[in-house]
Amino acid sequence: MTKPLEIQSYSEWNLFTRQERPLMIAGPCSAESEEQLFNTATQLKNNGIEVLRAGIWKPRTRPNCFEGVGVKGLPWLQNIQKELGMKISTEVANAHHVEAALKYGMNMVWIGARSTANPFAVQEIAESLKGVDIPVLVKNPVNPDIELWIGAFERLYLCGITKLGAIHRGFSSYNSTRYRNMPQWQIPIELKRRIKNLPLFCDPSHISGHREYIQEISQKAMDLGFDGLIIESHVNPDCALSDALQQITPDQLNQILAHLIIREEHPNNSNNTLIIEELREKIDTLDNTIMEVLTNRMKIIEEIGTYKKQNNITILQPDRWEKILTRVLEEARKNNLSEELVERVFKAIHQASIDRQTDIMNE
Ligand SMILES: C=C(O[C@@H]1C=C(C(=O)O)C=C[C@H]1O)C(=O)O
């Protein structure tokens, strides 16, 4: 889609009366019983949380796990809306879920990571939401594919939904990493650049997979300018029927929120602005130098490419490449620069050289 999506600001969502960052959505991974849900909601509400989340249908990796209580949990949520005045939200994965959720007065729904990865599911959900005026949040797909994530917003938008928001919950990985799902922060950063006015929530519970990391991930999300957080909270996390390790009590959630430092995107006085502006001028000059160096390097790459073509020499020269990489990594170590950064930069430069010389060979 070429035209920018005209997305409504969260101030028009009718969900949050408190509009400061972080906008908060919290509640158990799953609704397990009326009592568990009501007690959790009561404590959250007493701690100032306005929007409750609870999974009713749980997509599980393997069969024979707890797959949610199903529609019988919907009246429990509706009762909380009535008794406690909280806004209620749940995950929907198909048109039946949407219909049932709407019947019980859901104030917001979200599409889960596995569903976002499936355009058929997203299309079905989008069509079933036509004419409905509640916010719809979309979790990132399980695979790190930003186009698929953006495609889901476009499908919803084309069905007339303009109260849209994104939830960053991290990406699946084969390797074992510090977190359950890799944050790959560059992807939500790019999403923010591509859809500028899209409200962005972070789900530190699913990124971390463990409660001990929720604080640091929430802080990072705030420092990257996320608008809100969606955090799993349960009255008795250790006895939770799903995602026990990553859930926290409403009081633990309160502690985490109390420790968050909320920084502003723009400096709040002209002196700070001036200092940053001066430093940015220096960076602009250096960026110009980088561009000049890259341009000159590429010119020489082209000369070598032409010579190789005329003299039947292969494009890739493993020994030369090995030497370059060894040398710059050694320089990185000496200068206290991240070796990972230098390696990534030089691999990208080398790949671009190969691509350019390939073009020359084929001319
Ligand atoms: C430029 C050359 O071609 C390739 C590109 C290189 C580079 O970008 O520095 C190095 C080795 C080759 O794989 C070369 O042969 O020197």
PDBQT file of the ligand as one rigid body, heavy atoms in Angstrom, charges set to zero:
ROOT
HETATM    1  C1  LIG A 401      38.039  -6.644  -4.301  1.00  0.00    +0.000 C 
HETATM    2  C2  LIG A 401      38.235  -7.945  -4.486  1.00  0.00    +0.000 C 
HETATM    3  O1  LIG A 401      37.177  -8.885  -4.642  1.00  0.00    +0.000 OA
HETATM    4  C3  LIG A 401      36.489  -9.442  -3.542  1.00  0.00    +0.000 C 
HETATM    5  C4  LIG A 401      36.134  -8.359  -2.618  1.00  0.00    +0.000 C 
HETATM    6  C5  LIG A 401      36.962  -7.975  -1.603  1.00  0.00    +0.000 C 
HETATM    7  C6  LIG A 401      36.763  -6.680  -0.847  1.00  0.00    +0.000 C 
HETATM    8  O2  LIG A 401      35.650  -6.156  -0.823  1.00  0.00    +0.000 OA
HETATM    9  O3  LIG A 401      37.753  -6.157  -0.303  1.00  0.00    +0.000 OA
HETATM   10  C7  LIG A 401      38.017  -8.814  -1.254  1.00  0.00    +0.000 C 
HETATM   11  C8  LIG A 401      38.222 -10.013  -1.868  1.00  0.00    +0.000 C 
HETATM   12  C9  LIG A 401      37.341 -10.548  -2.915  1.00  0.00    +0.000 C 
HETATM   13  O4  LIG A 401      36.558 -11.569  -2.334  1.00  0.00    +0.000 OA
HETATM   14  C10 LIG A 401      39.595  -8.524  -4.529  1.00  0.00    +0.000 C 
HETATM   15  O5  LIG A 401      39.772  -9.571  -5.121  1.00  0.00    +0.000 OA
HETATM   16  O6  LIG A 401      40.510  -7.893  -3.971  1.00  0.00    +0.000 OA
ENDROOT
TORSDOF 0
